[in-house]
Each structure stands twice: as C-alpha cells, then as structure tokens.
Amino acid sequence: MSTPFRIGNGYDVHRLADGLELWLCGVRVAHSKGAVAHSDGDVAIHALCDALLGAANLRDIGYHFPDVNAEYKGIDSKILLKRTMSMVREKGYELGNADIVLCLQRPKVKDLIPDMQQCLANVMQTSPDSISIKATTTETLGFVGREEGVAAYAVSLLVKM
C-alpha cells in the first residue's frame, strides 16, 4: 500500500573558519567566517536534502553525494538539492512543505529569509510559500554560541502524486 504522505527530518553541522564563504539556503551570507566542508557547506540545504531523502526512504545525503568523491569537491549545494528533488519525484512524491531552522550566533539573517525562500523554491520548482525558514541563536551557549560552527534542522512533508 502506498502512503499518501511522508515526513522526513534532517540535521547538519559545519565547523566555521575565518576567510571562507558562508552559504545558507543557497544564498551567500556576508560574514567573516564560513563553513569548512567538502562542498560549499550549506548546512540548511544539506539538512533539507536529508529531510527529503528520509521522507522518500532514499537513505541520506552522504550515501548519494559522499564527501570522499572528488565530483562533489566544492559543489554548489543547490545542485545536490536539485538532484535530490529529482530522486523524490522519481518515487512519485512532490513537496508539500519544508520547515528549516538555522542555528547561528552571528550574523543575523532575518532580512535574507525571503531571498532564501525564493532561492530554494526556484531550485525545487515549488512556491516560496511551501518553504518556511527561521533563524535562532543559542544565546552564546555551545559550539554555535561560540561561533565555532553553524547548524540547521529541516523537516519535509512529501505528498504522493
């Protein structure tokens, strides 16, 4: 029996370092630190890919796009998201909605959220209204609060087409 709705969740973390680019939800964010990663280090897209893959029962982002594969060195995470959506659609599902939480102490990104929603919607071929993005700090606690890293959580709802 086919399930008409599928829910998935994802989580990702990247260490921050001086002088690197910071990408969140496909948008370059002005900051003195960026993500240390094999790809461009967009934690939000990585968490979203895991949420989508999980909902479709397609394993995880590391299975499909391993960080030991030179093909993915420095890759734009939007490409990974586009490929993920293709896999989801091949299984007969479409995005119902996605909800993303960005965890970073600095910089404040609230003014970038509409651009982030539009960027993800363009890549996923959906409406920006289907993508919720929120940002939070950890009140200076932990690795996020000390600005040693950035994290993201994502939840997705897939609908059988």
PyMOL commands that set and color helices and strands:
alter all, ss='L'
color gray80, all
select helices_A, chain A and resi 43-55+61-64+70-72+77-90+110-124+128-130+142-145
alter helices_A, ss='H'
color red, helices_A
select strands_A, chain A and resi 5-18+22-24+27-29+33-35+93-103+131-136+149-160
alter strands_A, ss='S'
color yellow, strands_A
deselect
rebuild
show_as cartoon
